Amino acid sequence: MTRLVHDLSIAKPDYVDGSIVNLMRSLGDALGAELTPYAPLAGLDARLRDAQRIVLLVIDGLGAELLQAIGTGTVFSERQVGTMTSVYPPTTATAITTFMSGLAPQQHGLTGWFMHFRQLGTVTAVLPFVPRYGRVPLSSYGIDISAVIDCPSFFDTIDQPSIALLPKGIANSDFSRLLGGRARRLPFDSLEDFAARLKACCEGLEDARYIYAYWSELDHLSHLHGPSSPEVEAHLAALNDALAPVIDACTGSGTVLIATADHGFIDSGADERIDMVDHPDLADMLSLPLCGEPRSAYCYVRAGCVASFEQYVTDELADFAHLVPSEQLLDEGWFGLGDAHPDLGARIGDYTLQMRGRYTIRDRVLGERESHLKGVHGGTAAAELQVPLILAGP
């Protein structure tokens, strides 16, 4: 297998007018949503204004670089009109919350797959809403997810009938119920089922002005095999075969379909993983397990250990990670613009390890299985941050 040539140059989200946050502002304007502190995405207003239906198709993991490398000739490539940035960190938990709330991380306050919620006293995997050490949702213990995720649902800010087309396994999750708001959630259990349901939505057979459709399998395969793998290329071809007729039929139908992704991907080998098992002195300086992402790890440093922590990272990890005070990320606008969520600072630790090149860093807690993902995202590489803007219809 030949690895894709990834653009590993450092990139930041363009929250001014070129990110998925700005896309959501454009959709909100067309659907009558409450205004957000972000500008619309340039060039979309005229296409959206008179549309009978608006469909947002999110293909998890279909970064702009991946599409350019292996998607030539697909409907996604042929109908791509530009690129946007995702949010920081460019990861599903953070970006999907942007799609489902219309807000940047600066406002919605979700900063990665693993987060420390002070109210819960534990590190939590946000989307499944489970503690890091287990697989039982915290709602099973009577904890309402709205106690820690308090951003509005985009579906509730629009006065239009809406649908959320979601994989069967997550359609009724705590997160989907909360952020799905008033949308009618339609589950699907296969690519064929997804294409059929999406076709019905695009043709107006479902009573909805706004349809949010989410496909996750490309992300799963990219993590498991790496974005350079034949499995990912084959899946993108299958996705094209299933969805091209649906997308092409939007022309002249009154339906505008916008397709994009939550993040891109890079390949990462086992030799590019920093394991905290090999750095016990560093682990002893932390008051919590690593939070965030293997590519952007939030470090909660014990009182009295700040100087030794900084020195250790400088001496031992400088070739693999860029150490940034997390407050600096706030000041530099990595998470968004304007007023911040009141808990945002507490959710990004004292320092962030932004991994260089293809490197990742990880630790394990008791009860957690060892794993290595061959494809990763969530860092600062342009390949992880750039996503396509694909447009069809009306």
N, C-alpha and C positions, 0 to 999 in steps of 0.2 A: 504494500500500500504506500503510495506517495502522499506525503503530507501536503495540504494546501499551503500556499505561501501567504501567511497572515500579515496584515498590517498591525504591527505591535506598537506603533507610535502612540504616545499618550494623547487622549482625547477627552474633552469635557462635554457634557450636555449643552445644547444650544437652547436654553429656555427663553431666549428673547423672541425668536420667531421660527425656530427650526427643529422642534422636538415633538414627541408624541403628546406632550402636554399641550402644545399649541394646536395639534390636530384635534384634541378633545375640546378645546375652546371653540374651534371652527364647527365641530359637530354640535356642540351646545348652542351656539348662536343659531344654527339652522333649525334646531329643535325647540328653541324657546327656553333653554336652561338659564339658570342664574349665572350672572357674569362671574368670571374668575379673574385673578390678578395677572393673567397671561394674555398675550396677544394671539389672535388667530394665526393659523398657518397660512402663509401667503398663497394666493391663487386658487383656493378651493371654494370661495364664497359663491361664485356664479354657478358652479356645478351643483352645489348643494341646495341653493335657494328654492328652486322649484321642483325638487325631487319628491316623488310620491312616497318613496321609501328610501331609507339610508341603512346600508349594511356595513358594519365594521367586522371584517374577517381578520382575526389575529392568529397567525401560524407561529406557534411558540418555537423560537430558535432560528427562524428564517432570516438571518442577518443579510445585509446588503452584500457583503463580501461572499458569503456562501452562495447566494443567488447568482451572482456574477460568475462564480467559479464553476458551478455544476448545474445551473438552471437555464442555460442558454437554450432557446427554443420553446421553453414552457410559457404558458399563458401569463405566469407571474413576471417573467422577464419581458415579454412582449408588451405588457401593459404597465410596466414600471415607468413612472413619470419623474421620479426623483428619489432622494434619500432624506432621512431625518435622523436625529439622534434619539436614543432611548433616554432613560433617566439614570441617575447614579444611586446605588450601583445598578448596572444593567443586568437585572436578574428577575425571574418570574414574580417572586413575592412582591417586589417593589413596583415593577412596571405594570403587572396586571392590576394592581391596586390603582394605578394611574388610569388605566383604561376603564375601570369599573367605578371610579370616583370622579374622574375628570381633573384631579389635582396632582401636583408634583409631590415628591416625598417631603419637601419642605413643609407642606400643609397636611398631607395624610399621615405622615409620621411612621411609615413602615420602611425599614432600612435594610432588609435582607432576609434570607431564609431563616436564620437563627437570630432571635432577638431576646434581649433581657427586658422583660416587663416588670417594673418594680412592684406593681400591684400583685403579681403572681409569685414573686420570689424565686423564679426559675427561668432558665433559658428555654425558649419555646420555638418550635417550628411553626411559623405563622400560618401558612395556608392549610395544613391539616389540623392546626390548633392542638398540637400534642406537645408534651414536654420532651426535651431532647433525649431523655433517657428511656422513653417508652412510646407506645403506639396507641394509647387510649386517649381519645379527645378529652380535653379539659372540661368540655361541656357535660361529660358523663359524671363529673363531680359537682355539677350544679353551677359551674362558672359560665356566665354569659360572655360570648366573644365581644359583645359591644362594650364590655367593661374596659377593654384595652384597645379596641379598634373603634374609634369614634368619628371617623370621617363619613361624610354623606355618600349615599349611592347616587351615581350619575343618573340612573334610571328614575330616581325620585325627584330629580331637579328638572325633569322635562315633563310637560303636560301632554304626553303622547303615549299611546299604547306601545309597549316594547316587549321584546323577547330576548332571552339569553339562551343561546344554543350551546350546551355544555356536555362534556363527556359524562356518561352515566355514573362513573365512580365519584365524581365531585359535584354533580348537579345539586345534590341536597346536603352538601357539607355546611358546617357552621359559617365558613367564610362566604360561600356562594349564596346562602340564604341572606346573610347580612348585606353584602355588597350588591346582590341582585335586586334588592329593594322590591319595588312593585312590578318588576319585569316578570313575565311568565317564563319560567325555566323549562326548557325542553331538553330532555336527555337524549343522547344517541349512544349506540354501542358498537358501531363499526364505521369504516370510511364510507361504505355504500349508504348506510343510514344517514350519516352526516350530510352527504351530497344531496340525498333526496329531501331531507328536511330543509337544507339551505335553499334548494331549488324552489320549494314551496313558498318559503319566505320571500325570495326574490320575485316570484310571480304574483305576490299579493294574495296568496291563498290563505295565509295566516293574518289575523287582524293585528297588524303591528306597523307603525311608522318607522320604528328604529329596531334594528336587529343586531345584536352582538353575538358573533359566532367564534368559538375558540377551539382550535385544534392543537393537541399536545404531543402527538406521537413523534413528530420530527425532533422535538427536544429530547424525548426519552431515548431515541436511537442515537442521537448525537452525543449524549452523555455516556451511553453504554459502549458505543463503538468508536466514537470520535467523528467530527464533522467531515474528515477526509475519507471515511469508510465507504465501501460499496453499498453497505446497508442503507446509509443515509441517501446516497445518490439514487438508489432504487426506490426508496420511499418517496422522494420528491417527484420522481417520474410517475409513480402511482397516484400521488396527490394531484398532479397535473391532469392525468387521464380522467380522474373522477370529477375534478372541479372546473376544468376548462370549459365544458359545455354550459355549466351554470354561469360562470363569469362572463363568457362571450354573449350569452343571451340577455345580459343586462342592457346592452346597447339598444336604445330605442324603447325600453320597457317602462321607463319612469322610475327605475331603481338605480341608485348610485351605490356601487360597491367599492369600498376602500379596503385594501388588504395591506397588512404590515406585520411586524413582529414585535416582540417584547425585548429582544436582545439578539446579538449574534453569538458566535462560538469561536474558540480556538482549540486546537489539539494540545494535549498536555500529557507527557509520558510519566511513568512511575519515577524516573530519575529526575523529574522536575517538580517533585513534591517535597516540601519541607515538613517533616513529621515532628511534632512537639515531643514525642517520645525520645528523640535524639537531643532534646534541649530541655532537660529537667530543671535546670537553674532558671531558665526563662519562664517555664510553667509555674514555678514556685513564686514568681513575682506577680502573678495574676490572681485576682480575687474571684474571677469567674472563668468558665471555659471561653474559648474564642467565640465571638458572635459575628454576625454578618455573613460573609461569603469566604470560601477558600482563596478567592482572588482579592478580596477587600475585607480584611479581618479586623474587627473592633476589639481592642485590648483594654480591659479594665484592670488598672495597675494598683497593686496594694499600696496603702499609705506607707510612706517612707522608702519606697522602692523606685521612685521615678528616675532618679539619677542612674542607678544601677541598671534599670530597664533600658534606658536610652543608650548607655554604654554597651550593653550586651548586644543590642540590635546593631549598633554601629560596628562592633568588632566581629560579630559572627554572621550577620544576615544582610549586610549592606549590599552584597552582590545580587541578592535575591529579592529584596523588598525595599520599598521607599517608606520610611517612617514619617508619618505626618500627625501632628497634634490634631485630634478630631475637631476641635474648635476652629482650627484653620480651614477645614473643609467647609464648615458653615460660613465662615467669613468670605471664602472664595466662591460661594454659590454653587457648590457641587450638587446640592439637594434641591435647589430651586431658588426662587426670588421671593421677596416680600416677607411678611410676618411668618414666623416658624411655629410649627406645632409645639405646644408647651413642653412636651416630653422628648422632643427631638434630640436635644443635647444629651440626655440621659440614655438614649438608645443607640449611641454610636461610640460609647466608651471614652477613654482618655486619649488613646492613640489609635490610629488606623495603619495597618500594614497593607500598603498598596503594592501588590506583587509585580515584580519586573518580568519582562519576557513572557514565557509560558508558565512560570512558576506558580505553585499553589502552596498554601500552608494549612495544616489541619491538626486537630487533636481529637481525642475520643473521650467519652464519658462512660461510666459503668453502664452496661446494658446496650451499648451502641456497637453495631457491627462494623468491622473494618471494611472499607471499600475504596476503590480508586476509580474515579471518573476519567475516561479517556478524552472526553470533551468537556470544556469548562467555560464559564463566563462570569460576569460580576466584577470585572476589573476595569482598568483604565485604557485598554487597547482599543484602537479605532475599530478593529474587527469585532469587538464585543459590543460596541456602542452604536454603530451605524446600522440602521434598519431601512428597508425599502418602503417607498410610497407607491402603491399600485392602485390604479384607478380604472374603473369600468362603468359605462353608462353615464347619464340616462339615455 
